[in-house]
């Protein structure tokens, strides 16, 4: 556990904040720096093929370990994926992780800025974490748990598997991507080079749930062009783009299509950045919906607001540009006639009743966690390269704590338990991160045993695995 903790703290100290305005890939040099460090550590573990390409994408292979006499051998290659960049909205420079051991259940005052407090009253999850080890920032920056948690987990898993060759498993490809936070995580991922039939994204927030689908996402950049002139002679001449931006935002639904007014599978429009001046003001707005086709209706709302502003102020110009970011991974999964599953078959000596199997998952992999759609925010989402790149046998998922109360089962537990009905690519990973509304914080739990037992049982060459 200390090694996992050390890895995480080492990685978050490297500034990998994504830059939406950059013209390079990756968008920030820190991503290349972290990638080089990971390649160095992977090679020191014994993975001689570890490399980073000109785009900062890191790949490596954990070789298969035979299962001996344990039944039929399965050699399908899986991939474990995480991204190196962090959110562009909060500074990742000079991150100082603070380790709180034996958490006592009280409010957490962040020492770098005592005005920032993670309050139990605002984060009810804290009540369940007495005695846990929690990691926060000092309050001056983000922590970078999204997705350096996933990076640390994959690296620690690789080290453990290489140190314990007695654990049987198939080939495992490691892939670390860049610029996921700004919608370019898979722009330069070579799927043929990755060479996996199934991929699992470690990019979520806790234990006990998995993602069966995600939002589909577009980005709108709204630019309002006005007329600037000296205020002393501005009457009848000035067109203040800042005021028009306020009028534009006021025309967007606030009680029905905003993150603060929606839950579960409800889509929304989320203005998250505004900058500029009298002559020109730019707004960036996220469009999110589980139903991909509904994104166009949300885009039309923005265009309508733009037309209204232009009608009221003929000298102004309002430009709305929509850029696709990613699509609901369920779209890609459902397009495959029979996508692969990497879910252990039920042991014959385990409880046979549905009631018994709906109990919380145990380290012995007694049953899967609840299956929920991932209502991911701008900060994180499962990797969607499989749907975008049209992988021949698409399969992707991630582990997730449902943020902002957005949760809901995509199918009833009974049907989820039937092997022929279970969603493809289900993966139960022990949780390492929760996110408060102000700052992310990390919960270190009994990780190694549970994840490695999953790898040993779900990917070993035996008859406990259904990969068809």
C-alpha positions as a Markdown table, in Angstrom:
| # | Residue | x | y | z |
|---|---|---|---|---|
| 1 | Unk | 0.0 | 0.0 | 0.0 |
| 2 | Unk | 2.8 | 2.4 | 0.8 |
| 3 | Unk | 4.3 | 1.8 | -2.7 |
| 4 | Unk | 0.9 | 2.7 | -4.3 |
| 5 | Unk | 0.7 | 5.8 | -2.1 |
| 6 | Unk | 4.3 | 6.8 | -3.0 |
| 7 | Unk | 3.6 | 6.4 | -6.7 |
| 8 | Unk | 0.5 | 8.5 | -6.6 |
| 9 | Unk | 2.2 | 11.3 | -4.7 |
| 10 | Unk | 5.1 | 11.2 | -7.0 |
| 11 | Unk | 3.0 | 11.5 | -10.1 |
| 12 | Unk | 0.7 | 14.3 | -8.9 |
| 13 | Unk | 3.7 | 16.6 | -8.3 |
| 14 | Unk | 4.3 | 16.7 | -12.0 |
| 15 | Unk | 2.2 | 19.5 | -13.6 |
| 16 | Unk | 0.2 | 17.9 | -16.5 |
| 17 | Unk | -2.6 | 20.4 | -16.7 |
| 18 | Unk | -4.2 | 20.3 | -20.1 |
| 19 | Unk | -4.3 | 23.6 | -22.1 |
| 20 | Unk | -7.4 | 24.1 | -24.3 |
| 21 | Unk | -5.6 | 26.9 | -26.3 |
| 22 | Unk | -2.5 | 25.0 | -27.1 |
| 23 | Unk | -1.6 | 24.2 | -30.7 |
| 24 | Unk | 0.6 | 21.2 | -29.8 |
| 25 | Unk | -0.1 | 17.6 | -28.9 |
| 26 | Unk | 0.1 | 17.0 | -26.0 |
| 27 | Unk | -1.1 | 20.4 | -25.0 |
| 28 | Unk | 1.4 | 20.7 | -22.1 |
| 29 | Unk | 5.0 | 19.6 | -21.7 |
| 30 | Unk | 4.4 | 18.0 | -18.3 |
| 31 | Unk | 2.5 | 15.2 | -19.9 |
| 32 | Unk | 5.6 | 14.3 | -21.9 |
| 33 | Unk | 7.6 | 14.5 | -18.6 |
| 34 | Unk | 5.3 | 12.2 | -16.8 |
| 35 | Unk | 5.3 | 9.8 | -19.8 |
| 36 | Unk | 9.0 | 9.6 | -19.8 |
| 37 | Unk | 9.1 | 8.9 | -16.0 |
| 38 | Unk | 6.5 | 6.1 | -16.5 |
| 39 | Unk | 8.5 | 4.5 | -19.3 |
| 40 | Unk | 11.6 | 4.6 | -17.1 |
| 41 | Unk | 9.8 | 2.9 | -14.3 |
| 42 | Unk | 8.2 | 0.3 | -16.5 |
| 43 | Unk | 11.5 | -0.6 | -18.0 |
| 44 | Unk | 13.0 | -0.9 | -14.5 |
| 45 | Unk | 10.2 | -3.4 | -13.8 |
| 46 | Unk | 11.4 | -5.5 | -16.7 |
| 47 | Unk | 9.0 | -4.3 | -19.5 |
| 48 | Unk | 11.5 | -3.8 | -22.2 |
| 49 | Unk | 9.0 | -2.8 | -24.8 |
| 50 | Unk | 7.8 | 0.2 | -22.8 |
| 51 | Unk | 7.9 | 3.3 | -25.0 |
| 52 | Unk | 6.4 | 6.7 | -25.5 |
| 53 | Unk | 5.7 | 8.0 | -29.0 |
| 54 | Unk | 6.0 | 11.5 | -30.5 |
| 55 | Unk | 2.5 | 12.3 | -29.2 |
| 56 | Unk | 3.2 | 11.3 | -25.6 |
| 57 | Unk | 1.2 | 8.1 | -25.7 |
| 58 | Unk | 2.8 | 5.4 | -23.5 |
| 59 | Unk | 2.4 | 1.7 | -24.2 |
| 60 | Unk | 3.9 | -1.4 | -22.7 |
| 61 | Unk | 3.1 | -5.1 | -22.4 |
| 62 | Unk | 2.8 | -7.4 | -19.3 |
| 63 | Unk | 3.5 | -10.8 | -20.8 |
| 64 | Unk | 1.0 | -13.7 | -20.2 |
| 65 | Unk | 1.5 | -16.1 | -17.5 |
| 66 | Unk | 0.3 | -19.7 | -18.1 |
| 67 | Unk | -2.3 | -21.2 | -15.9 |
| 68 | Unk | -0.8 | -24.7 | -16.0 |
| 69 | Unk | -3.4 | -27.3 | -15.6 |
| 70 | Unk | -6.3 | -24.9 | -15.0 |
| 71 | Unk | -8.3 | -25.7 | -18.0 |
| 72 | Unk | -8.4 | -24.2 | -21.4 |
| 73 | Unk | -6.0 | -21.4 | -22.2 |
| 74 | Unk | -7.3 | -18.0 | -23.2 |
| 75 | Unk | -4.9 | -15.6 | -24.8 |
| 76 | Unk | -7.1 | -12.7 | -25.6 |
| 77 | Unk | -5.2 | -9.4 | -24.9 |
| 78 | Unk | -6.7 | -6.8 | -22.7 |
| 79 | Unk | -5.6 | -3.2 | -22.2 |
| 80 | Unk | -5.7 | -1.1 | -19.1 |
| 81 | Unk | -5.9 | 2.6 | -19.8 |
| 82 | Unk | -5.5 | 5.9 | -17.9 |
| 83 | Unk | -4.8 | 9.5 | -19.0 |
| 84 | Unk | -1.9 | 11.7 | -17.9 |
| 85 | Unk | -3.4 | 15.2 | -18.1 |
| 86 | Unk | -5.4 | 17.0 | -15.5 |
| 87 | Unk | -8.3 | 19.5 | -15.7 |
| 88 | Unk | -7.6 | 22.8 | -17.5 |
| 89 | Unk | -9.8 | 24.6 | -15.1 |
| 90 | Unk | -7.6 | 24.5 | -12.0 |
| 91 | Unk | -3.8 | 24.9 | -11.6 |
| 92 | Unk | -1.7 | 21.8 | -11.5 |
| 93 | Unk | 1.5 | 23.7 | -10.8 |
| 94 | Unk | 3.4 | 22.8 | -7.6 |
| 95 | Unk | 0.9 | 20.3 | -6.3 |
| 96 | Unk | 1.5 | 19.5 | -2.6 |
| 97 | Unk | -0.3 | 16.3 | -1.7 |
| 98 | Unk | -1.3 | 16.1 | 2.0 |
| 99 | Unk | -1.7 | 12.6 | 3.5 |
| 100 | Unk | -4.3 | 12.3 | 6.3 |
| 101 | Unk | -3.8 | 9.0 | 8.0 |
| 102 | Unk | -6.4 | 7.5 | 10.3 |
| 103 | Unk | -9.1 | 10.1 | 9.3 |
| 104 | Unk | -11.1 | 11.0 | 12.4 |
| 105 | Unk | -14.3 | 12.0 | 10.6 |
| 106 | Unk | -13.9 | 15.8 | 11.0 |
| 107 | Unk | -13.8 | 18.7 | 8.6 |
| 108 | Unk | -10.5 | 18.9 | 6.7 |
| 109 | Unk | -8.8 | 22.3 | 6.7 |
| 110 | Unk | -6.4 | 22.6 | 3.7 |
| 111 | Unk | -3.2 | 24.1 | 5.1 |
| 112 | Unk | -2.2 | 26.0 | 1.9 |
| 113 | Unk | -5.4 | 28.0 | 2.0 |
| 114 | Unk | -7.2 | 27.7 | 5.4 |
| 115 | Unk | -10.3 | 29.3 | 3.9 |
| 116 | Unk | -10.8 | 26.1 | 1.9 |
| 117 | Unk | -12.4 | 23.4 | 4.0 |
| 118 | Unk | -13.7 | 20.0 | 3.0 |
| 119 | Unk | -16.7 | 19.9 | 5.2 |
| 120 | Unk | -18.5 | 16.7 | 6.4 |
| 121 | Unk | -21.8 | 18.5 | 6.0 |
| 122 | Unk | -21.1 | 19.1 | 2.3 |
| 123 | Unk | -19.4 | 15.8 | 1.6 |
| 124 | Unk | -21.5 | 13.1 | 3.3 |
| 125 | Unk | -19.2 | 10.4 | 2.0 |
| 126 | Unk | -16.7 | 11.4 | 4.6 |
| 127 | Unk | -18.8 | 10.0 | 7.4 |
| 128 | Unk | -18.1 | 6.5 | 6.0 |
| 129 | Unk | -14.3 | 7.0 | 5.9 |
| 130 | Unk | -13.3 | 7.1 | 9.5 |
| 131 | Unk | -9.9 | 5.4 | 9.9 |
| 132 | Unk | -9.1 | 5.6 | 6.2 |
| 133 | Unk | -6.1 | 7.3 | 4.6 |
| 134 | Unk | -7.2 | 10.4 | 2.7 |
| 135 | Unk | -5.1 | 12.5 | 0.4 |
| 136 | Unk | -5.9 | 16.1 | -0.4 |
| 137 | Unk | -4.1 | 19.0 | -1.9 |
| 138 | Unk | -2.9 | 21.9 | 0.3 |
| 139 | Unk | -5.7 | 24.0 | -1.1 |
| 140 | Unk | -3.8 | 26.0 | -3.7 |
| 141 | Unk | -4.2 | 23.6 | -6.6 |
| 142 | Unk | -6.1 | 20.6 | -7.7 |
| 143 | Unk | -4.9 | 17.2 | -6.6 |
| 144 | Unk | -4.8 | 15.4 | -9.9 |
| 145 | Unk | -6.5 | 12.2 | -8.8 |
| 146 | Unk | -8.3 | 12.4 | -12.2 |
| 147 | Unk | -6.6 | 10.4 | -13.5 |
| 148 | Unk | -3.3 | 9.9 | -11.7 |
| 149 | Unk | -5.2 | 7.5 | -9.5 |
| 150 | Unk | -5.7 | 5.3 | -12.5 |
| 151 | Unk | -2.0 | 5.7 | -13.6 |
| 152 | Unk | -0.8 | 4.7 | -10.1 |
| 153 | Unk | -3.1 | 1.7 | -9.9 |
| 154 | Unk | -2.0 | 0.4 | -13.3 |
| 155 | Unk | 1.7 | 0.9 | -12.5 |
| 156 | Unk | 1.4 | -0.8 | -9.1 |
| 157 | Unk | -0.5 | -3.7 | -10.6 |
| 158 | Unk | 2.2 | -4.1 | -13.3 |
| 159 | Unk | 4.9 | -4.2 | -10.6 |
| 160 | Unk | 3.0 | -6.8 | -8.5 |
| 161 | Unk | 2.2 | -9.1 | -11.4 |
| 162 | Unk | 5.8 | -9.0 | -12.6 |
| 163 | Unk | 7.0 | -9.7 | -9.0 |
| 164 | Unk | 4.6 | -12.6 | -8.7 |
| 165 | Unk | 4.8 | -14.8 | -11.8 |
| 166 | Unk | 2.8 | -17.4 | -10.1 |
| 167 | Unk | -0.4 | -15.4 | -10.8 |
| 168 | Unk | -1.8 | -16.6 | -14.1 |
| 169 | Unk | -3.2 | -14.1 | -16.6 |
| 170 | Unk | -3.3 | -13.3 | -20.3 |
| 171 | Unk | -1.4 | -10.6 | -22.1 |
| 172 | Unk | -2.1 | -7.2 | -20.6 |
| 173 | Unk | -1.3 | -4.0 | -22.6 |
| 174 | Unk | -0.8 | -0.7 | -20.7 |
| 175 | Unk | -1.7 | 2.5 | -22.4 |
| 176 | Unk | -1.5 | 6.0 | -21.0 |
| 177 | Unk | -3.1 | 8.8 | -23.1 |
| 178 | Unk | -2.8 | 12.6 | -23.2 |
| 179 | Unk | -5.3 | 15.5 | -23.4 |
| 180 | Unk | -8.3 | 13.5 | -22.3 |
| 181 | Unk | -9.6 | 16.4 | -20.3 |
| 182 | Unk | -9.9 | 18.6 | -23.4 |
| 183 | Unk | -11.5 | 16.0 | -25.6 |
| 184 | Unk | -8.5 | 14.7 | -27.5 |
| 185 | Unk | -7.5 | 11.6 | -25.5 |
| 186 | Unk | -7.7 | 9.2 | -28.4 |
| 187 | Unk | -6.7 | 11.4 | -31.3 |
| 188 | Unk | -3.4 | 9.6 | -31.7 |
| 189 | Unk | -4.0 | 6.2 | -30.2 |
| 190 | Unk | -3.0 | 3.5 | -32.7 |
| 191 | Unk | -5.5 | 0.7 | -32.0 |
| 192 | Unk | -3.6 | -1.8 | -34.2 |
| 193 | Unk | -0.5 | -1.1 | -32.2 |
| 194 | Unk | -2.4 | -1.4 | -28.9 |
| 195 | Unk | -3.5 | -4.8 | -30.1 |
| 196 | Unk | -6.1 | -5.6 | -27.5 |
| 197 | Unk | -9.5 | -7.2 | -27.8 |
| 198 | Unk | -10.9 | -5.6 | -24.7 |
| 199 | Unk | -10.0 | -2.4 | -22.9 |
| 200 | Unk | -10.7 | -1.2 | -19.4 |
| 201 | Unk | -10.4 | 2.5 | -18.4 |
| 202 | Unk | -9.4 | 3.3 | -14.9 |
| 203 | Unk | -10.8 | 6.7 | -14.7 |
| 204 | Unk | -13.6 | 7.1 | -12.1 |
| 205 | Unk | -14.1 | 7.8 | -8.5 |
| 206 | Unk | -14.8 | 4.9 | -6.1 |
| 207 | Unk | -15.6 | 1.4 | -5.3 |
| 208 | Unk | -18.8 | -0.6 | -5.8 |
| 209 | Unk | -20.1 | 0.6 | -9.2 |
| 210 | Unk | -19.1 | 0.3 | -12.8 |
| 211 | Unk | -20.0 | 2.3 | -15.9 |
| 212 | Unk | -22.2 | 0.8 | -18.5 |
| 213 | Unk | -22.7 | 4.0 | -20.4 |
| 214 | Unk | -21.6 | 7.6 | -20.4 |
| 215 | Unk | -22.7 | 11.0 | -21.5 |
| 216 | Unk | -22.3 | 11.9 | -25.1 |
| 217 | Unk | -20.5 | 15.3 | -25.3 |
| 218 | Unk | -20.1 | 18.3 | -27.5 |
| 219 | Unk | -18.3 | 21.6 | -26.8 |
| 220 | Unk | -19.8 | 24.9 | -27.9 |
| 221 | Unk | -17.6 | 28.0 | -28.3 |
| 222 | Unk | -19.8 | 31.1 | -28.5 |
| 223 | Unk | -18.1 | 34.3 | -29.6 |
| 224 | Unk | -19.9 | 37.6 | -29.4 |
| 225 | Unk | -18.4 | 40.5 | -31.3 |
| 226 | Unk | -19.4 | 44.0 | -30.3 |
| 227 | Unk | -18.2 | 47.5 | -30.9 |
| 228 | Unk | -15.8 | 49.2 | -28.5 |
| 229 | Unk | -15.4 | 53.0 | -28.3 |
| 230 | Unk | -14.4 | 55.4 | -25.7 |
| 231 | Unk | -17.1 | 55.6 | -23.0 |
| 232 | Unk | -17.3 | 59.4 | -23.2 |
| 233 | Unk | -18.6 | 59.2 | -26.7 |
| 234 | Unk | -20.2 | 55.8 | -26.6 |
| 235 | Unk | -23.9 | 56.8 | -26.7 |
| 236 | Unk | -25.6 | 55.1 | -29.6 |
| 237 | Unk | -22.3 | 53.6 | -30.8 |
| 238 | Unk | -21.0 | 51.1 | -28.3 |
| 239 | Unk | -22.1 | 47.5 | -28.4 |
| 240 | Unk | -20.8 | 45.9 | -25.2 |
| 241 | Unk | -20.1 | 42.2 | -25.9 |
| 242 | Unk | -19.9 | 41.5 | -22.1 |
| 243 | Unk | -23.5 | 42.7 | -21.6 |
| 244 | Unk | -24.7 | 40.7 | -24.5 |
| 245 | Unk | -23.0 | 37.6 | -23.1 |
| 246 | Unk | -25.0 | 38.1 | -19.9 |
| 247 | Unk | -28.1 | 38.3 | -22.0 |
| 248 | Unk | -27.2 | 35.2 | -24.0 |
| 249 | Unk | -26.7 | 33.1 | -20.8 |
| 250 | Unk | -29.9 | 34.5 | -19.3 |
| 251 | Unk | -31.8 | 32.9 | -22.3 |
| 252 | Unk | -30.5 | 29.4 | -21.5 |
| 253 | Unk | -32.7 | 27.1 | -19.3 |
| 254 | Unk | -31.6 | 27.2 | -15.7 |
| 255 | Unk | -34.3 | 25.1 | -14.0 |
| 256 | Unk | -34.3 | 22.2 | -16.4 |
| 257 | Unk | -31.0 | 22.0 | -18.4 |
| 258 | Unk | -28.3 | 22.9 | -16.0 |
| 259 | Unk | -26.0 | 20.6 | -14.0 |
| 260 | Unk | -27.3 | 22.0 | -10.7 |
| 261 | Unk | -30.9 | 21.3 | -11.7 |
| 262 | Unk | -30.6 | 17.8 | -13.2 |
| 263 | Unk | -29.8 | 14.3 | -12.1 |
| 264 | Unk | -29.4 | 10.7 | -13.3 |
| 265 | Unk | -29.6 | 10.5 | -17.1 |
| 266 | Unk | -30.8 | 14.1 | -17.7 |
| 267 | Unk | -28.7 | 16.1 | -20.1 |
| 268 | Unk | -27.6 | 19.7 | -19.6 |
| 269 | Unk | -25.9 | 22.8 | -20.9 |
| 270 | Unk | -23.0 | 23.9 | -18.7 |
| 271 | Unk | -21.3 | 27.3 | -19.3 |
| 272 | Unk | -18.0 | 26.9 | -17.6 |
| 273 | Unk | -15.7 | 29.7 | -18.9 |
| 274 | Unk | -16.2 | 33.3 | -20.1 |
| 275 | Unk | -13.5 | 35.7 | -21.1 |
| 276 | Unk | -13.0 | 38.8 | -23.2 |
| 277 | Unk | -14.0 | 42.4 | -23.2 |
| 278 | Unk | -16.3 | 45.0 | -24.7 |
| 279 | Unk | -15.2 | 44.3 | -28.3 |
| 280 | Unk | -15.3 | 40.5 | -28.1 |
| 281 | Unk | -16.4 | 38.0 | -25.4 |
| 282 | Unk | -16.1 | 34.2 | -25.7 |
| 283 | Unk | -18.0 | 31.6 | -23.7 |
| 284 | Unk | -17.3 | 27.9 | -23.6 |
| 285 | Unk | -20.4 | 25.7 | -22.9 |
| 286 | Unk | -20.5 | 21.9 | -22.4 |
| 287 | Unk | -23.4 | 20.0 | -24.0 |
| 288 | Unk | -24.1 | 16.6 | -22.4 |
| 289 | Unk | -26.7 | 13.9 | -22.9 |
| 290 | Unk | -26.9 | 10.2 | -22.7 |
| 291 | Unk | -29.0 | 10.2 | -25.9 |
| 292 | Unk | -26.5 | 11.3 | -28.6 |
| 293 | Unk | -29.3 | 12.6 | -30.9 |
| 294 | Unk | -30.4 | 15.0 | -28.2 |
| 295 | Unk | -27.2 | 17.0 | -28.4 |
| 296 | Unk | -28.4 | 18.6 | -31.6 |
| 297 | Unk | -31.5 | 20.0 | -29.8 |
| 298 | Unk | -29.3 | 21.5 | -27.2 |
| 299 | Unk | -27.1 | 23.0 | -29.9 |
| 300 | Unk | -30.2 | 24.5 | -31.5 |
| 301 | Unk | -31.1 | 26.2 | -28.2 |
| 302 | Unk | -27.7 | 28.0 | -28.3 |
| 303 | Unk | -28.2 | 29.0 | -31.9 |
| 304 | Unk | -31.7 | 30.3 | -31.1 |
| 305 | Unk | -30.3 | 32.4 | -28.2 |
| 306 | Unk | -27.7 | 33.8 | -30.7 |
| 307 | Unk | -30.3 | 34.8 | -33.2 |
| 308 | Unk | -32.3 | 36.6 | -30.5 |
| 309 | Unk | -29.3 | 38.6 | -29.4 |
| 310 | Unk | -28.5 | 39.5 | -33.0 |
| 311 | Unk | -32.1 | 40.5 | -33.6 |
| 312 | Unk | -32.1 | 42.8 | -30.6 |
| 313 | Unk | -28.6 | 44.2 | -31.4 |
| 314 | Unk | -28.2 | 44.3 | -35.2 |
| 315 | Unk | -24.6 | 45.6 | -35.0 |
| 316 | Unk | -23.5 | 42.6 | -32.9 |
| 317 | Unk | -22.4 | 39.2 | -34.3 |
| 318 | Unk | -22.9 | 36.0 | -32.4 |
| 319 | Unk | -21.0 | 32.9 | -33.6 |
| 320 | Unk | -21.8 | 29.5 | -32.2 |
| 321 | Unk | -19.4 | 26.7 | -33.1 |
| 322 | Unk | -20.1 | 23.1 | -32.0 |
| 323 | Unk | -17.2 | 20.6 | -31.7 |
| 324 | Unk | -17.9 | 16.9 | -31.0 |
| 325 | Unk | -15.9 | 15.6 | -28.0 |
| 326 | Unk | -16.9 | 12.0 | -27.3 |
| 327 | Unk | -19.9 | 9.7 | -27.5 |
| 328 | Unk | -21.7 | 7.4 | -25.1 |
| 329 | Unk | -19.7 | 4.2 | -25.1 |
| 330 | Unk | -23.0 | 2.3 | -25.0 |
| 331 | Unk | -23.5 | 3.4 | -28.6 |
| 332 | Unk | -20.4 | 1.4 | -29.6 |
| 333 | Unk | -21.1 | -1.5 | -27.3 |
| 334 | Unk | -24.6 | -2.0 | -28.7 |
| 335 | Unk | -23.5 | -1.8 | -32.3 |
| 336 | Unk | -21.5 | -5.1 | -31.8 |
| 337 | Unk | -23.6 | -8.2 | -32.4 |
| 338 | Unk | -21.8 | -10.1 | -29.6 |
| 339 | Unk | -19.1 | -8.1 | -27.9 |
| 340 | Unk | -16.7 | -9.9 | -25.7 |
| 341 | Unk | -17.2 | -10.2 | -21.9 |
| 342 | Unk | -14.5 | -10.4 | -19.4 |
| 343 | Unk | -16.7 | -11.4 | -16.4 |
| 344 | Unk | -15.8 | -14.4 | -14.3 |
| 345 | Unk | -18.4 | -17.2 | -14.5 |
| 346 | Unk | -20.1 | -17.9 | -11.2 |
| 347 | Unk | -18.3 | -20.5 | -9.1 |
| 348 | Unk | -20.5 | -23.5 | -8.5 |
| 349 | Unk | -19.8 | -23.3 | -4.8 |
| 350 | Unk | -21.1 | -19.7 | -4.6 |
| 351 | Unk | -24.7 | -18.8 | -3.6 |
| 352 | Unk | -27.0 | -19.5 | -6.4 |
| 353 | Unk | -29.9 | -17.2 | -5.5 |
| 354 | Unk | -30.2 | -13.7 | -7.0 |
| 355 | Unk | -30.7 | -12.3 | -3.5 |
| 356 | Unk | -27.3 | -13.7 | -2.3 |
| 357 | Unk | -25.6 | -12.3 | -5.4 |
| 358 | Unk | -26.8 | -8.8 | -4.9 |
| 359 | Unk | -24.8 | -8.4 | -1.8 |
| 360 | Unk | -21.8 | -6.0 | -2.0 |
| 361 | Unk | -18.9 | -7.5 | -3.9 |
| 362 | Unk | -16.2 | -9.1 | -1.8 |
| 363 | Unk | -12.5 | -9.5 | -2.3 |
| 364 | Unk | -13.2 | -13.1 | -3.4 |
| 365 | Unk | -15.2 | -11.8 | -6.4 |
| 366 | Unk | -18.5 | -13.1 | -5.1 |
| 367 | Unk | -20.7 | -10.9 | -7.3 |
| 368 | Unk | -20.5 | -7.8 | -9.5 |
| 369 | Unk | -21.2 | -4.3 | -8.2 |
| 370 | Unk | -24.3 | -2.4 | -9.3 |
| 371 | Unk | -24.3 | -1.4 | -12.9 |
| 372 | Unk | -24.9 | 2.2 | -13.5 |
| 373 | Unk | -24.5 | 4.8 | -16.2 |
| 374 | Unk | -21.7 | 7.2 | -15.6 |
| 375 | Unk | -22.9 | 10.7 | -15.2 |
| 376 | Unk | -19.5 | 12.1 | -15.7 |
| 377 | Unk | -18.6 | 15.7 | -15.5 |
| 378 | Unk | -16.1 | 17.7 | -17.4 |
| 379 | Unk | -13.4 | 16.4 | -15.0 |
| 380 | Unk | -13.5 | 12.8 | -16.0 |
| 381 | Unk | -15.1 | 10.2 | -18.2 |
| 382 | Unk | -14.3 | 6.7 | -19.4 |
| 383 | Unk | -12.1 | 6.5 | -22.5 |
| 384 | Unk | -14.3 | 6.2 | -25.6 |
| 385 | Unk | -11.7 | 5.4 | -28.3 |
| 386 | Unk | -13.4 | 2.1 | -28.9 |
| 387 | Unk | -16.6 | 3.7 | -30.1 |
| 388 | Unk | -14.9 | 6.5 | -32.0 |
| 389 | Unk | -12.3 | 4.3 | -33.6 |
| 390 | Unk | -14.8 | 1.5 | -34.4 |
| 391 | Unk | -12.8 | -1.3 | -32.7 |
| 392 | Unk | -13.9 | -4.6 | -34.4 |
| 393 | Unk | -14.9 | -6.0 | -31.0 |
| 394 | Unk | -15.7 | -2.9 | -28.9 |
| 395 | Unk | -15.7 | -3.2 | -25.1 |
| 396 | Unk | -14.9 | -0.5 | -22.6 |
| 397 | Unk | -15.8 | 0.4 | -19.0 |
| 398 | Unk | -14.4 | 2.2 | -16.0 |
| 399 | Unk | -14.8 | 2.1 | -12.3 |
| 400 | Unk | -16.8 | 4.9 | -10.9 |
| 401 | Unk | -18.5 | 6.5 | -7.9 |
| 402 | Unk | -21.5 | 8.3 | -9.4 |
| 403 | Unk | -20.7 | 12.0 | -9.0 |
| 404 | Unk | -23.3 | 14.7 | -8.3 |
| 405 | Unk | -25.9 | 12.0 | -7.4 |
| 406 | Unk | -26.1 | 10.9 | -11.0 |
| 407 | Unk | -26.7 | 7.2 | -10.8 |
| 408 | Unk | -29.1 | 4.6 | -11.9 |
| 409 | Unk | -29.0 | 1.0 | -12.9 |
| 410 | Unk | -29.1 | 0.3 | -16.6 |
| 411 | Unk | -30.8 | -3.0 | -16.1 |
| 412 | Unk | -32.2 | -4.9 | -13.2 |
| 413 | Unk | -29.8 | -6.9 | -11.1 |
| 414 | Unk | -31.4 | -10.2 | -11.9 |
| 415 | Unk | -30.8 | -9.8 | -15.7 |
| 416 | Unk | -27.3 | -8.5 | -15.0 |
| 417 | Unk | -26.5 | -11.7 | -13.3 |
| 418 | Unk | -27.3 | -13.9 | -16.3 |
| 419 | Unk | -24.1 | -14.6 | -18.1 |
| 420 | Unk | -25.6 | -14.1 | -21.6 |
| 421 | Unk | -27.2 | -10.8 | -20.6 |
| 422 | Unk | -24.4 | -9.2 | -18.6 |
| 423 | Unk | -23.0 | -6.0 | -20.1 |
| 424 | Unk | -19.7 | -6.5 | -21.9 |
| 425 | Unk | -16.5 | -5.6 | -20.2 |
| 426 | Unk | -17.7 | -5.4 | -16.7 |
| 427 | Unk | -14.8 | -4.7 | -14.3 |
| 428 | Unk | -15.0 | -4.2 | -10.6 |
| 429 | Unk | -12.1 | -2.2 | -9.4 |
| 430 | Unk | -11.6 | -1.2 | -5.8 |
| 431 | Unk | -12.0 | 2.5 | -5.3 |
| 432 | Unk | -9.2 | 4.9 | -4.9 |
| 433 | Unk | -10.8 | 8.3 | -5.4 |
| 434 | Unk | -13.8 | 10.3 | -4.4 |
| 435 | Unk | -14.4 | 13.9 | -5.4 |
| 436 | Unk | -15.8 | 16.6 | -3.2 |
| 437 | Unk | -17.4 | 19.6 | -4.8 |
| 438 | Unk | -14.4 | 21.7 | -4.1 |
| 439 | Unk | -11.3 | 19.4 | -4.4 |
| 440 | Unk | -10.7 | 15.8 | -5.2 |
| 441 | Unk | -9.5 | 13.6 | -2.5 |
| 442 | Unk | -8.1 | 10.1 | -2.5 |
| 443 | Unk | -9.1 | 7.1 | -0.5 |
| 444 | Unk | -6.6 | 4.3 | -0.3 |
| 445 | Unk | -8.3 | 1.0 | 0.4 |
| 446 | Unk | -7.4 | -2.6 | 0.1 |
| 447 | Unk | -6.5 | -2.3 | -3.5 |
| 448 | Unk | -3.9 | -4.9 | -4.4 |
| 449 | Unk | -5.7 | -7.9 | -3.2 |
| 450 | Unk | -9.0 | -7.2 | -5.0 |
| 451 | Unk | -7.7 | -5.9 | -8.3 |
| 452 | Unk | -5.1 | -8.6 | -8.6 |
| 453 | Unk | -7.5 | -11.3 | -7.7 |
| 454 | Unk | -9.7 | -10.0 | -10.5 |
| 455 | Unk | -6.9 | -10.1 | -13.0 |
| 456 | Unk | -5.9 | -13.6 | -11.8 |
| 457 | Unk | -9.5 | -14.9 | -12.1 |
| 458 | Unk | -10.9 | -12.9 | -15.0 |
| 459 | Unk | -8.0 | -13.1 | -17.4 |
| 460 | Unk | -6.3 | -16.3 | -16.4 |
| 461 | Unk | -6.3 | -19.3 | -18.9 |
| 462 | Unk | -9.1 | -21.2 | -17.3 |
| 463 | Unk | -12.7 | -22.2 | -17.6 |
| 464 | Unk | -13.9 | -19.5 | -15.1 |
| 465 | Unk | -13.8 | -16.9 | -17.8 |
| 466 | Unk | -16.2 | -16.2 | -20.6 |
| 467 | Unk | -14.6 | -14.1 | -23.3 |
| 468 | Unk | -16.9 | -15.0 | -26.2 |
